[in-house]
Amino acid sequence: MPRYFFHVTHKRRELDPEGYELPDEHAAWKEATVTAGQILQGLHGKLTPDREWRIEVVDESRNTLYVLRIMPRSERKPWLSWRIHRAVLVKEPQRDDDERSQKHH
């Protein structure tokens, strides 16, 4: 059976050195969601605003398969999230050089 690793980041990154043998990626996803719920419940309110919490599911070849992210943010800084959101909205897709040269001719 393949082995999957569950790396958790909160105040620091904690690597899963042993992992779990699971039948497939679907089982790894399910394990990640259950584990995330248990860890978050165990934090007892210690989640820090503006600091990401995440769990990464990694396979034996060190490929990241899934990332569950929680990003608590303070509503006292709504301008910060607006700027980030706006930058993503106005970003134009990149065009290759052929398309650019056709528009200029």
Backbone as JSON Lines, residues from 0, in Angstrom:
{"i":0,"aa":"M","n":[0.84,-1.19,0.0],"ca":[0.0,0.0,0.0],"c":[0.88,1.24,0.0]}
{"i":1,"aa":"P","n":[0.44,2.29,-0.7],"ca":[1.22,3.54,-0.7],"c":[1.18,4.23,0.67]}
{"i":2,"aa":"R","n":[2.2,5.03,0.91],"ca":[2.32,5.76,2.17],"c":[2.1,7.25,1.89]}
{"i":3,"aa":"Y","n":[1.33,7.88,2.76],"ca":[1.02,9.31,2.64],"c":[1.45,10.01,3.93]}
{"i":4,"aa":"F","n":[1.92,11.25,3.76],"ca":[2.42,12.04,4.88],"c":[1.54,13.28,5.04]}
{"i":5,"aa":"F","n":[1.37,13.71,6.28],"ca":[0.48,14.82,6.6],"c":[1.27,15.88,7.36]}
{"i":6,"aa":"H","n":[1.76,16.88,6.64],"ca":[2.57,17.95,7.23],"c":[1.65,19.08,7.67]}
{"i":7,"aa":"V","n":[1.83,19.55,8.89],"ca":[0.98,20.59,9.46],"c":[1.81,21.84,9.69]}
{"i":8,"aa":"T","n":[1.24,22.99,9.32],"ca":[1.87,24.28,9.57],"c":[0.9,25.14,10.35]}
{"i":9,"aa":"H","n":[1.36,25.66,11.47],"ca":[0.6,26.65,12.23],"c":[1.56,27.74,12.62]}
{"i":10,"aa":"K","n":[2.18,27.64,13.75],"ca":[3.2,28.63,14.11],"c":[4.55,28.22,13.52]}
{"i":11,"aa":"R","n":[4.68,26.94,13.26],"ca":[5.87,26.41,12.59],"c":[5.45,25.19,11.79]}
{"i":12,"aa":"R","n":[6.29,24.75,10.89],"ca":[5.97,23.59,10.05],"c":[6.41,22.32,10.78]}
{"i":13,"aa":"E","n":[5.48,21.38,10.89],"ca":[5.78,20.1,11.51],"c":[5.63,19.01,10.47]}
{"i":14,"aa":"L","n":[6.75,18.37,10.14],"ca":[6.74,17.33,9.13],"c":[6.33,16.0,9.75]}
{"i":15,"aa":"D","n":[5.54,15.26,9.04],"ca":[5.13,13.92,9.46],"c":[6.23,12.95,9.03]}
{"i":16,"aa":"P","n":[7.02,12.44,9.97],"ca":[8.15,11.59,9.58],"c":[7.77,10.16,9.19]}
{"i":17,"aa":"E","n":[6.63,9.68,9.66],"ca":[6.27,8.28,9.42],"c":[5.18,8.09,8.38]}
{"i":18,"aa":"G","n":[4.2,8.95,8.38],"ca":[3.1,8.82,7.44],"c":[2.2,7.64,7.76]}
{"i":19,"aa":"Y","n":[1.25,7.39,6.86],"ca":[0.28,6.3,7.03],"c":[0.16,5.53,5.73]}
{"i":20,"aa":"E","n":[0.06,4.23,5.84],"ca":[-0.23,3.42,4.67],"c":[-1.74,3.45,4.45]}
{"i":21,"aa":"L","n":[-2.13,3.9,3.28],"ca":[-3.55,4.01,2.94],"c":[-3.75,3.47,1.53]}
{"i":22,"aa":"P","n":[-4.96,3.0,1.22],"ca":[-5.19,2.36,-0.08],"c":[-4.99,3.27,-1.29]}
{"i":23,"aa":"D","n":[-5.37,4.57,-1.18],"ca":[-5.29,5.44,-2.35],"c":[-5.4,6.91,-1.93]}
{"i":24,"aa":"E","n":[-5.37,7.8,-2.92],"ca":[-5.43,9.24,-2.66],"c":[-6.76,9.65,-2.02]}
{"i":25,"aa":"H","n":[-7.84,8.99,-2.4],"ca":[-9.14,9.3,-1.8],"c":[-9.11,9.04,-0.29]}
{"i":26,"aa":"A","n":[-8.51,7.93,0.11],"ca":[-8.39,7.61,1.53],"c":[-7.48,8.63,2.23]}
{"i":27,"aa":"A","n":[-6.44,9.1,1.53],"ca":[-5.55,10.12,2.11],"c":[-6.3,11.43,2.31]}
{"i":28,"aa":"W","n":[-7.16,11.8,1.36],"ca":[-7.97,13.01,1.5],"c":[-8.88,12.91,2.72]}
{"i":29,"aa":"K","n":[-9.55,11.77,2.84],"ca":[-10.45,11.56,3.97],"c":[-9.68,11.64,5.29]}
{"i":30,"aa":"E","n":[-8.52,11.02,5.35],"ca":[-7.69,11.07,6.56],"c":[-7.27,12.51,6.87]}
{"i":31,"aa":"A","n":[-6.94,13.28,5.83],"ca":[-6.55,14.68,6.04],"c":[-7.69,15.49,6.64]}
{"i":32,"aa":"T","n":[-8.9,15.3,6.14],"ca":[-10.03,16.09,6.65],"c":[-10.36,15.71,8.09]}
{"i":33,"aa":"V","n":[-10.3,14.42,8.4],"ca":[-10.56,13.97,9.78],"c":[-9.47,14.49,10.71]}
{"i":34,"aa":"T","n":[-8.22,14.34,10.29],"ca":[-7.09,14.79,11.1],"c":[-7.14,16.3,11.31]}
{"i":35,"aa":"A","n":[-7.44,17.04,10.25],"ca":[-7.54,18.51,10.37],"c":[-8.58,18.89,11.41]}
{"i":36,"aa":"G","n":[-9.73,18.26,11.37],"ca":[-10.78,18.55,12.34],"c":[-10.33,18.27,13.76]}
{"i":37,"aa":"Q","n":[-9.65,17.16,13.97],"ca":[-9.17,16.81,15.3],"c":[-8.12,17.8,15.8]}
{"i":38,"aa":"I","n":[-7.2,18.17,14.93],"ca":[-6.14,19.11,15.32],"c":[-6.75,20.47,15.65]}
{"i":39,"aa":"L","n":[-7.63,20.97,14.78],"ca":[-8.23,22.28,15.01],"c":[-9.05,22.3,16.3]}
{"i":40,"aa":"Q","n":[-9.75,21.22,16.57],"ca":[-10.51,21.15,17.81],"c":[-9.56,21.18,19.01]}
{"i":41,"aa":"G","n":[-8.42,20.54,18.89],"ca":[-7.44,20.5,19.96],"c":[-6.7,21.8,20.2]}
{"i":42,"aa":"L","n":[-6.82,22.76,19.28],"ca":[-6.14,24.05,19.47],"c":[-6.8,24.9,20.55]}
{"i":43,"aa":"H","n":[-8.04,24.59,20.88],"ca":[-8.76,25.29,21.95],"c":[-8.67,26.81,21.82]}
{"i":44,"aa":"G","n":[-9.01,27.33,20.66],"ca":[-9.04,28.78,20.46],"c":[-7.69,29.42,20.23]}
{"i":45,"aa":"K","n":[-6.65,28.66,19.96],"ca":[-5.32,29.23,19.79],"c":[-4.97,29.55,18.34]}
{"i":46,"aa":"L","n":[-5.95,29.48,17.45],"ca":[-5.72,29.89,16.08],"c":[-5.48,31.4,16.08]}
{"i":47,"aa":"T","n":[-4.44,31.83,15.4],"ca":[-4.02,33.23,15.45],"c":[-4.52,33.98,14.21]}
{"i":48,"aa":"P","n":[-5.18,35.13,14.4],"ca":[-5.61,35.92,13.24],"c":[-4.41,36.29,12.35]}
{"i":49,"aa":"D","n":[-4.63,36.28,11.07],"ca":[-3.63,36.64,10.07],"c":[-2.44,35.67,10.03]}
{"i":50,"aa":"R","n":[-2.62,34.47,10.59],"ca":[-1.59,33.44,10.48],"c":[-2.25,32.16,9.97]}
{"i":51,"aa":"E","n":[-1.75,31.68,8.86],"ca":[-2.34,30.52,8.2],"c":[-2.14,29.23,9.0]}
{"i":52,"aa":"W","n":[-3.14,28.36,8.94],"ca":[-3.03,26.99,9.43],"c":[-3.25,26.12,8.21]}
{"i":53,"aa":"R","n":[-2.43,25.07,8.07],"ca":[-2.59,24.22,6.89],"c":[-2.12,22.8,7.17]}
{"i":54,"aa":"I","n":[-2.68,21.88,6.4],"ca":[-2.21,20.5,6.4],"c":[-2.0,20.11,4.95]}
{"i":55,"aa":"E","n":[-0.83,19.56,4.67],"ca":[-0.48,19.14,3.31],"c":[-0.43,17.62,3.27]}
{"i":56,"aa":"V","n":[-1.02,17.05,2.24],"ca":[-0.95,15.62,2.02],"c":[0.1,15.39,0.93]}
{"i":57,"aa":"V","n":[1.11,14.6,1.28],"ca":[2.24,14.37,0.38],"c":[2.4,12.86,0.17]}
{"i":58,"aa":"D","n":[2.68,12.47,-1.06],"ca":[2.87,11.04,-1.32],"c":[4.33,10.63,-1.09]}
{"i":59,"aa":"E","n":[4.61,9.36,-1.33],"ca":[5.97,8.82,-1.09],"c":[7.03,9.49,-1.94]}
{"i":60,"aa":"S","n":[6.64,10.01,-3.09],"ca":[7.59,10.68,-3.98],"c":[7.73,12.16,-3.65]}
{"i":61,"aa":"R","n":[7.15,12.57,-2.53],"ca":[7.18,13.96,-2.06],"c":[6.37,14.92,-2.93]}
{"i":62,"aa":"N","n":[5.39,14.4,-3.64],"ca":[4.47,15.23,-4.42],"c":[3.34,15.67,-3.51]}
{"i":63,"aa":"T","n":[3.07,16.97,-3.48],"ca":[1.93,17.47,-2.71],"c":[0.66,17.15,-3.47]}
{"i":64,"aa":"L","n":[-0.24,16.42,-2.82],"ca":[-1.49,16.02,-3.45],"c":[-2.63,16.95,-3.08]}
{"i":65,"aa":"Y","n":[-2.71,17.32,-1.81],"ca":[-3.78,18.17,-1.31],"c":[-3.22,19.14,-0.28]}
{"i":66,"aa":"V","n":[-3.85,20.29,-0.19],"ca":[-3.53,21.26,0.86],"c":[-4.86,21.8,1.39]}
{"i":67,"aa":"L","n":[-5.08,21.63,2.68],"ca":[-6.23,22.23,3.36],"c":[-5.7,23.45,4.08]}
{"i":68,"aa":"R","n":[-6.27,24.62,3.78],"ca":[-5.79,25.87,4.37],"c":[-6.9,26.59,5.12]}
{"i":69,"aa":"I","n":[-6.54,27.12,6.26],"ca":[-7.44,28.01,6.99],"c":[-6.65,29.27,7.23]}
{"i":70,"aa":"M","n":[-7.2,30.4,6.79],"ca":[-6.52,31.68,6.96],"c":[-7.43,32.61,7.72]}
{"i":71,"aa":"P","n":[-7.34,32.61,9.05],"ca":[-8.14,33.56,9.82],"c":[-7.64,34.96,9.53]}
{"i":72,"aa":"R","n":[-8.55,35.89,9.37],"ca":[-8.11,37.25,9.13],"c":[-8.91,38.21,9.99]}
{"i":73,"aa":"S","n":[-8.28,39.27,10.31],"ca":[-8.91,40.29,11.12],"c":[-9.76,41.18,10.23]}
{"i":74,"aa":"E","n":[-10.98,41.41,10.6],"ca":[-11.85,42.31,9.85],"c":[-11.48,43.76,10.12]}
{"i":75,"aa":"R","n":[-10.53,43.98,11.01],"ca":[-10.06,45.34,11.27],"c":[-9.17,45.84,10.14]}
{"i":76,"aa":"K","n":[-8.76,44.93,9.25],"ca":[-7.91,45.31,8.12],"c":[-8.58,44.93,6.8]}
{"i":77,"aa":"P","n":[-9.81,45.38,6.56],"ca":[-10.48,44.96,5.33],"c":[-9.77,45.44,4.07]}
{"i":78,"aa":"W","n":[-9.02,46.54,4.16],"ca":[-8.3,47.05,3.0],"c":[-7.26,46.06,2.51]}
{"i":79,"aa":"L","n":[-6.67,45.27,3.43],"ca":[-5.65,44.32,3.03],"c":[-6.24,43.24,2.13]}
{"i":80,"aa":"S","n":[-7.35,42.66,2.53],"ca":[-7.95,41.61,1.71],"c":[-8.5,42.2,0.41]}
{"i":81,"aa":"W","n":[-8.99,43.43,0.43],"ca":[-9.5,44.06,-0.78],"c":[-8.36,44.24,-1.78]}
{"i":82,"aa":"R","n":[-7.21,44.72,-1.32],"ca":[-6.08,44.91,-2.24],"c":[-5.64,43.6,-2.86]}
{"i":83,"aa":"I","n":[-5.55,42.57,-2.07],"ca":[-5.14,41.28,-2.61],"c":[-6.19,40.78,-3.6]}
{"i":84,"aa":"H","n":[-7.44,40.87,-3.24],"ca":[-8.53,40.42,-4.11],"c":[-8.54,41.23,-5.41]}
{"i":85,"aa":"R","n":[-8.4,42.53,-5.31],"ca":[-8.42,43.39,-6.49],"c":[-7.25,43.07,-7.41]}
{"i":86,"aa":"A","n":[-6.09,42.83,-6.86],"ca":[-4.92,42.52,-7.69],"c":[-5.17,41.24,-8.49]}
{"i":87,"aa":"V","n":[-5.82,40.28,-7.91],"ca":[-6.13,39.05,-8.62],"c":[-7.16,39.31,-9.7]}
{"i":88,"aa":"L","n":[-8.16,40.15,-9.42],"ca":[-9.21,40.42,-10.39],"c":[-8.7,41.16,-11.63]}
{"i":89,"aa":"V","n":[-7.76,42.07,-11.47],"ca":[-7.34,42.87,-12.61],"c":[-6.16,42.26,-13.36]}
{"i":90,"aa":"K","n":[-5.63,41.17,-12.86],"ca":[-4.5,40.54,-13.54],"c":[-4.96,39.99,-14.89]}
{"i":91,"aa":"E","n":[-4.26,40.39,-15.94],"ca":[-4.62,39.93,-17.28],"c":[-3.89,38.65,-17.62]}
{"i":92,"aa":"P","n":[-4.51,37.77,-18.39],"ca":[-3.82,36.55,-18.81],"c":[-2.65,36.91,-19.72]}
{"i":93,"aa":"Q","n":[-1.59,36.14,-19.62],"ca":[-0.42,36.4,-20.46],"c":[-0.7,35.9,-21.87]}
{"i":94,"aa":"R","n":[-0.23,36.67,-22.83],"ca":[-0.38,36.27,-24.23],"c":[0.99,35.91,-24.76]}
{"i":95,"aa":"D","n":[1.02,35.03,-25.71],"ca":[2.32,34.72,-26.29],"c":[2.74,35.83,-27.26]}
{"i":96,"aa":"D","n":[3.97,35.81,-27.67],"ca":[4.52,36.88,-28.51],"c":[3.81,37.02,-29.85]}
{"i":97,"aa":"D","n":[3.31,35.91,-30.42],"ca":[2.61,35.97,-31.7],"c":[1.34,36.8,-31.6]}
{"i":98,"aa":"E","n":[0.59,36.63,-30.52],"ca":[-0.65,37.39,-30.36],"c":[-0.35,38.89,-30.21]}
{"i":99,"aa":"R","n":[0.7,39.21,-29.46],"ca":[1.07,40.63,-29.25],"c":[1.48,41.27,-30.56]}
{"i":100,"aa":"S","n":[2.29,40.57,-31.37],"ca":[2.76,41.17,-32.61],"c":[1.62,41.35,-33.6]}
{"i":101,"aa":"Q","n":[0.62,40.46,-33.59],"ca":[-0.52,40.61,-34.48],"c":[-1.36,41.83,-34.1]}
{"i":102,"aa":"K","n":[-1.47,42.13,-32.84],"ca":[-2.26,43.28,-32.4],"c":[-1.57,44.59,-32.75]}
{"i":103,"aa":"H","n":[-0.26,44.58,-32.83],"ca":[0.47,45.83,-33.11],"c":[0.59,46.09,-34.61]}
{"i":104,"aa":"H","n":[0.21,45.16,-35.45],"ca":[0.32,45.34,-36.91],"c":[-0.99,45.62,-37.54]}
